[in-house]
Amino acid sequence: MSKLFKLTLAAGAALLAVGAQAQAFPAPGKSITLIVPFAAGGPTDKVARDLAEALRKPLGGATVVVDNAAGAGSTIGTAKAFRAPADGYTLLVTHVGMATTPTLYRNPGYKYDEFEYLGLINEVPMVVVAKPTLAANSWAELNGWITQNKSKVNMAHAGLGSASHLCGLMLQSALKTELTTVPYKGTAPAMTDLIGGQVDFMCDQTTNTTSQVEGKKIKAYAMSTAKRITTPAVYKDLPTLDEVGLKDFNVSIWHGLYAPKGTPAAVVKTLNDALKAALKDPDFIKKEEGLGAVVVTDGRTNPAEHKKFVASEVAKWGAVIKAAGQYAD
């Protein structure tokens, strides 16, 4: 082997090493964006902002920012993430809407199974809440009031495909009754009108209801989960809907992290490792528990199990939505 050939090989190896370093993820000084397909201040936005902070350390101190791209039942922001460059610098944080849009929308602008799945983040209980002036002070009293005033009862939700909409569908099915539903463009305006008494009640995530219940701005009646929750303390005495007679009622809203299809496998692994580290961060866990959310610790934090779980949720919610006959287009 000639000396010149050896030098050429060495130079080539050096260039490859420099190239690898240049492509290291995340690159120094380059920020990562978490697209949230809902308005700022809502439940998913809160989760994403907590996660953004927890991701910084395992990603080497990278800046992680949140971009709210709300509208059309989460499809605008989700489609934006779907079309983003597959380089790991634009990610998506969304909830169960990933599993409901295949049924709700004929053409949402993306395919749920063509994202790179990075792992599940948390599960959030739902709670039945009502305006503060409602006379009912227990589930039995609320249920009796609903039965007596069916045509006059207004149930709010945050828009087609929202967590509160889905829980409301399940609740009406379990109660075997159809109520007047009032859709809003987001959770915040729905909650504002509930506090003000413009609507009667709703079923919403604890991430959105906790501070309002603690402040006695709204009343809480029952949890949607199979078992009672004890954190935050304001919910410790609330029964589950299963306990009060709606057998096998079990609804929780989950959040997951996604990347555009084609994101390099090495980048997917780096992001998944960072997510797993973030989910073990004591500050992140404390913040989520303070909102009534449960941080996921099982196999669904792995991409393959996350994707399998979402596919099962597509089937579950598809049946509920079809039975209710509610579609966006």
C-alpha positions in Angstrom: 0.0 0.0 0.0 1.5 3.3 -1.1 2.1 6.1 1.3 -0.2 8.3 -0.8 -3.0 5.8 -0.6 -2.6 5.5 3.2 -2.8 9.3 3.5 -5.9 9.3 1.3 -7.6 6.7 3.6 -6.6 8.7 6.7 -8.0 11.9 5.2 -11.2 10.1 4.2 -11.7 8.7 7.7 -11.1 12.1 9.2 -13.7 13.7 6.9 -16.2 11.0 7.9 -15.5 11.6 11.6 -16.0 15.4 11.1 -19.2 14.6 9.2 -20.5 12.4 11.9 -19.8 15.1 14.5 -21.5 17.7 12.4 -24.6 15.5 12.2 -24.7 14.8 15.9 -28.1 15.3 17.4 -29.0 17.7 18.7 -26.6 20.1 17.2 -25.2 22.8 19.5 -27.3 25.9 19.5 -30.1 24.4 17.5 -33.5 24.3 19.2 -36.2 21.6 19.2 -39.8 22.5 18.7 -42.7 20.6 20.2 -45.8 21.3 18.1 -49.0 21.2 20.2 -52.2 21.1 18.1 -54.2 22.9 20.7 -54.4 26.4 22.1 -52.0 27.7 24.7 -53.1 27.2 28.3 -55.1 24.0 27.6 -54.4 20.6 29.1 -52.1 19.3 26.3 -50.2 22.6 26.3 -49.5 22.2 30.0 -48.2 18.7 29.5 -46.0 19.8 26.6 -44.5 22.7 28.5 -43.7 20.5 31.5 -42.1 17.9 29.1 -40.1 20.6 27.2 -38.4 21.6 30.4 -37.7 18.0 31.4 -36.2 17.1 28.0 -33.6 19.8 28.1 -31.1 18.1 30.4 -31.1 14.6 28.7 -30.8 16.4 25.3 -27.6 18.0 26.4 -29.1 21.4 27.5 -30.8 21.9 24.1 -33.5 24.6 24.0 -36.9 23.0 23.6 -39.8 25.3 22.7 -43.6 24.8 22.3 -45.4 25.9 19.2 -49.2 26.0 19.5 -50.9 25.3 16.1 -54.5 24.9 17.1 -57.6 24.4 15.0 -59.8 21.8 13.3 -59.9 19.4 16.2 -56.1 19.1 16.4 -55.6 18.2 12.7 -54.0 21.5 11.7 -51.1 21.2 14.1 -50.7 17.5 13.6 -50.6 17.9 9.8 -48.0 20.6 10.3 -45.8 18.2 12.3 -46.4 15.4 9.7 -45.0 17.7 7.0 -42.0 18.9 9.0 -38.5 17.9 8.0 -37.7 14.5 9.4 -34.6 15.6 11.3 -35.7 15.4 14.9 -36.0 19.1 15.4 -39.7 19.3 15.0 -41.8 16.9 17.1 -45.5 16.5 18.0 -47.1 16.3 21.5 -50.8 15.3 21.2 -53.4 13.3 23.0 -56.0 10.7 22.2 -56.9 12.7 19.1 -54.2 10.7 17.3 -56.5 7.7 17.6 -59.8 9.5 16.9 -59.1 11.5 13.8 -59.0 8.4 11.5 -62.8 8.0 12.2 -63.8 11.7 12.7 -62.1 13.0 9.5 -62.0 11.5 6.0 -58.9 13.4 5.2 -57.1 15.0 8.2 -54.0 15.7 6.2 -51.9 12.9 7.7 -51.9 9.2 8.5 -51.7 8.3 12.2 -49.5 5.2 11.5 -47.0 7.1 9.4 -45.4 9.0 12.2 -42.3 7.8 14.1 -43.6 6.9 17.5 -41.4 8.0 20.4 -43.3 6.9 23.4 -46.3 7.5 25.6 -46.0 10.4 28.2 -48.9 10.2 30.6 -52.5 9.2 31.3 -54.9 11.7 32.5 -58.2 10.9 34.4 -61.4 12.7 33.4 -63.8 14.2 36.0 -67.4 15.1 35.7 -67.7 18.8 36.8 -70.6 21.3 36.9 -71.2 25.0 37.3 -70.9 26.3 40.9 -74.5 27.3 41.2 -75.9 23.8 40.4 -77.9 22.5 43.4 -76.7 18.9 43.1 -73.9 18.1 45.6 -73.3 14.4 44.8 -73.4 12.1 41.8 -76.8 10.7 42.8 -78.2 14.2 42.9 -76.6 15.2 39.6 -77.8 12.1 37.9 -81.3 12.7 39.2 -81.2 16.3 38.0 -80.0 15.1 34.5 -82.8 12.5 34.3 -85.5 15.1 35.3 -84.2 17.9 33.0 -82.9 16.1 29.9 -84.1 18.5 27.3 -82.9 21.5 29.4 -79.4 20.2 30.3 -76.4 21.7 28.4 -73.2 19.8 28.4 -70.1 21.6 27.2 -67.1 20.2 25.3 -63.9 21.7 23.8 -64.7 20.8 20.2 -65.1 17.8 18.0 -62.6 15.1 18.9 -61.5 16.8 22.1 -61.1 14.9 25.3 -64.2 16.4 26.8 -66.2 15.6 23.7 -65.1 11.9 23.7 -65.8 11.6 27.4 -69.2 13.2 26.9 -70.0 10.7 24.2 -69.1 7.8 26.5 -71.1 9.4 29.4 -74.3 9.8 27.3 -74.0 6.2 26.1 -73.6 4.9 29.6 -76.5 7.0 30.8 -78.5 5.9 27.8 -79.6 9.5 27.1 -78.9 12.2 24.6 -78.2 15.7 25.9 -77.8 19.1 24.3 -74.1 19.5 23.7 -72.4 22.9 23.4 -69.1 22.8 21.4 -66.4 25.4 22.1 -63.2 26.3 20.3 -60.9 24.9 23.0 -61.0 24.0 26.7 -60.4 27.5 28.1 -63.6 29.1 26.7 -65.7 26.0 27.7 -64.3 26.2 31.3 -64.9 30.0 31.4 -68.6 29.5 30.5 -68.9 26.6 33.0 -67.6 28.8 35.8 -69.9 31.6 34.7 -72.9 29.3 34.6 -73.6 29.7 30.9 -73.5 25.8 30.5 -74.4 23.2 33.1 -71.7 20.5 33.2 -68.9 18.8 31.3 -66.4 15.9 31.5 -62.9 17.2 31.3 -59.3 16.3 32.1 -58.0 16.8 35.6 -55.1 18.8 34.0 -57.7 21.4 33.3 -60.2 21.0 36.2 -57.9 20.7 39.3 -57.2 24.3 40.0 -60.8 25.2 39.4 -62.1 22.5 41.7 -59.5 23.5 44.4 -60.7 27.1 44.1 -64.3 26.0 44.4 -65.1 27.7 41.1 -66.8 24.5 39.8 -68.1 21.3 41.5 -66.7 17.8 41.0 -68.8 14.7 41.1 -67.1 11.5 39.9 -63.9 10.2 38.2 -63.8 8.4 34.8 -61.1 5.9 35.8 -61.5 2.3 37.0 -59.9 3.2 40.4 -60.1 6.3 42.5 -57.2 8.7 42.5 -55.8 10.2 45.6 -53.5 12.9 44.1 -54.3 15.8 44.1 -56.1 15.5 47.4 -59.1 17.5 46.2 -60.2 14.3 44.4 -59.5 11.7 47.1 -63.2 11.4 48.2 -64.7 11.4 44.7 -66.2 8.0 43.6 -65.6 6.5 40.2 -68.4 6.4 37.6 -68.1 2.6 37.8 -68.7 2.8 41.6 -71.9 4.9 41.2 -73.5 2.5 38.7 -72.0 3.1 35.3 -70.3 -0.3 35.2 -67.0 -0.7 33.4 -66.8 3.0 32.7 -63.1 3.6 32.3 -61.8 6.6 30.3 -58.4 8.3 30.6 -56.7 10.6 28.1 -53.2 9.9 27.2 -50.4 12.0 25.6 -47.6 10.8 23.3 -44.5 12.1 21.6 -44.1 11.7 17.8 -41.6 12.6 15.0 -42.1 12.9 11.3 -41.9 9.7 9.2 -38.3 9.1 8.1 -36.6 10.5 11.1 -33.2 8.7 11.2 -33.2 5.6 13.6 -30.3 7.1 15.6 -32.2 10.3 16.2 -35.4 8.3 17.1 -33.3 6.4 19.7 -31.8 9.6 21.1 -35.2 11.2 21.5 -36.7 8.0 23.0 -33.8 7.8 25.5 -34.4 11.5 26.4 -38.1 10.9 26.8 -37.5 8.0 29.2 -35.1 10.1 31.2 -37.6 13.0 31.3 -40.4 10.7 32.5 -38.2 9.8 35.5 -37.4 13.5 36.4 -38.8 14.1 39.9 -39.8 17.7 39.0 -41.8 16.5 36.0 -43.5 13.7 38.0 -44.4 16.1 40.7 -45.9 18.6 38.2 -47.9 15.9 36.5 -49.2 14.4 39.8 -50.2 17.9 40.8 -52.5 18.0 37.8 -53.9 14.5 38.5 -51.9 12.9 35.6 -50.1 9.6 35.9 -46.7 9.4 34.2 -46.3 6.3 32.1 -43.6 3.8 33.2 -44.5 0.7 31.3 -43.5 -0.7 27.9 -45.6 1.9 26.1 -42.6 4.3 26.5 -41.0 2.3 23.8 -41.8 3.2 20.1 -43.2 -0.2 19.1 -45.5 -0.6 22.1 -46.6 3.0 21.8 -47.6 2.4 18.2 -49.4 -0.9 19.1 -51.3 0.9 21.9 -52.5 3.7 19.6 -53.7 1.2 17.0 -55.9 -0.4 19.7 -57.2 3.0 20.7 -58.1 3.7 17.0 -60.4 0.6 17.1 -61.8 1.5 20.5 -62.8 5.1 19.8 -63.8 4.3 16.3 -66.6 2.1 17.6 -67.7 4.9 20.0 -67.7 7.6 17.3 -69.5 5.5 14.7 -72.2 4.5 17.2 -72.7 8.2 18.0 -72.7 9.1 14.3 -70.6 12.2 14.8 -68.2 13.1 12.1 -66.4 16.3 11.1 -66.7 15.8 7.3 
